[in-house]
Amino acid sequence: MKEAAQTAAIGPADFVDGVLAQWQQEKPALDTRAMGTAGRLKRSAALMQRQMDQLFARYDLSSWEFDVLATLRRAGAPYCLAPTALFSALMLASGTMTRQLQQLENRGLVCRIANPQDARSLLVQLSENGLTLIDEAIEAHTRNLQHILSPLSDAQRTALDQGLSALLPMLEQTS
């Protein structure tokens, strides 16, 4: 219980503290530190996603739609990518991407244009409506993330970012 008490002294008890306390009672010798870190990461990501989804809904976007439009936008003018580059950047299966692109095209947010370097393929490009929408949504998204992370001090955010920056490449290598 010492670990949960230390966490509680640092800040308010959270859901994961309760889980760790249960494990401490049931298996006192079990080292649950990694479980605590992973549990907090997973729970934080899920709760952040819920808040992001609420914001995206204000723009009539789902999370995947936002991701597609943002990926095209950050590619730079002319905001255009080959479907394979797009689904690779988003880590989606090509079949899933095809359906999603059709939905975005039906809404007038993207269009498919001929690939000047390969007449057999098409490129996906942001439409004017898509560009306007993602430019508005990305501004709101960054403000939303700043708000979500505002309880952390600058030093805490930096330390968290540095820790995750060290962990992520190792996880990406094993995936």
N, C-alpha and C positions, 0 to 999 in steps of 0.2 A: 504494500500500500504506500510505501515510501515514495515510489515514482509518481503515483497519482497525486499525492500530497505536494510534491515538489511542483508539479504542473499547476495545481490549484494556487500555489503561492505566487506563481508567475502571472497568472491571469485567471479569469473565471473558468470554472470547470466546464468542460464541453462533453459532448456525447461520447467521444472516444475515451475520456477519463473514466466514464462509467463502465465501458467495455473492459478496459484495462483493470479496473478494480475487481470486476467479476473474475477475470483470469487470475488475478493475484490471490483471490480467495480460493479458487478451485485448484490452481496449480502454482503455488507460491514460488517454486524454483524456476518457473518459465520466464525467460528474458523477453519481455514484451516491448522493449524500446522500439525496435524496427516496426512492429505491428502498430504502435502508436503513431509513428511518423507516416507510415503508409495509409493508415486509416484516416488521419487528418488530411493528407493530400487528396485521397479519394473523396472524402466527404466535402472538403472545400471545393474541389472541382465540380462536384455535382450541384452544390448550392450556388456557386458562381454561374454555372451553366443555366440554372433556373432564372437567375436575375438577368442574364444576357438574353435568354429567350423571351423574357417579358419585354425587354427593350426592342428586340428584333420584331416582335409582333406589332409594335407601334408603327413600324414601317411596312407592315404586311409581308414580312419575311420570316422564313424559318432559319434555323441555324445553318443548315447546309446551303440554303440560297444565299445567305449573307456571305458564307465562306467562298462560294463560287464567284460572286460579284466582286468581293474584296481581292480575290486572287487575280482576277482579270484586271482590276484597277491598279494593283501594285505592280503589275507587269509593265506599266507605262504605256504611253501612247504608241500605237493606236488601240491599246487595251484589248489585245487579241492573243490567243494561244491556240495551239493545236489541242484537240481533245485529249490526246495521250499525255501531253505536258500538264494539262489541267487536272486530269484525274490522278496523275502521279503526285502533283503538289498537294492534292487533297486526300490522298491515300484512300481512294474509292475504287471499286470494281468498275470496269468499263460499261457493263450493262446497267448498273445503277446510275452512272454518269449520263448515259444516253437518255434515260427517262427524265432525269433532273434537268438536263439541258432543254429537252422538249418542253417541259413545264415553264422554264424561264423564257424560252422563245415564244410560247403561246401568250405569255404575259407582256411581251414586248420589251423585256429587259436585256436580252441578248439576241444576236442574230448569227447565222452561220454564213460565212463568205468563202469564196473560192480561195484556195491556197495558191498563191502565185508561184511557189516553188514545187508544187506537186498537184497537177491537175486532177488527180484521183481523190484528193482529200479536201476537207473543208476546215476552216478555222472558226473558232468561237470568239465573237467580239461583243463587247458591251455596246448596247444601243445608247442613244442619247438619253432615253428615259432611265436606263440602267445606270449610266454614269451619274446622272443627277441624283438618283436614289442612293447609290452607294456613297457618294460624297457626303450626303446628309447623314446617312446611317453611321458612317465611320467616325464622324465627329461626335455623334451622340454615344457611340460605343466606347470611344476613348474616355469621354467624360464619365460614363457609367463605370468603367474599370477603375478609374481614379477614385470614384466614390466608394466602390467596393473595397478597395485597398486602403482607404483613408484611415482606418483604425491603426494601421501600422506606421511606425515612425519611418523616416527616410533610412535610418540605419537598419531597421528591421527588414524593410523592403529590399535594400541592397544585399543584406545577408541571405535572405530567402532566395533572391534571384541568383546570387553566386552559388549557393548550394544546389539549386535546381540546374543551373548551367553546368555544374560538374557532373551531376547525375544523368542528365538527359542524353548526352553523347554515348555513355555506356549502355543505357537502355536501348538506344537506337541501333547500336551495333549488334545487339542480341536479337533484334526483331527481324 
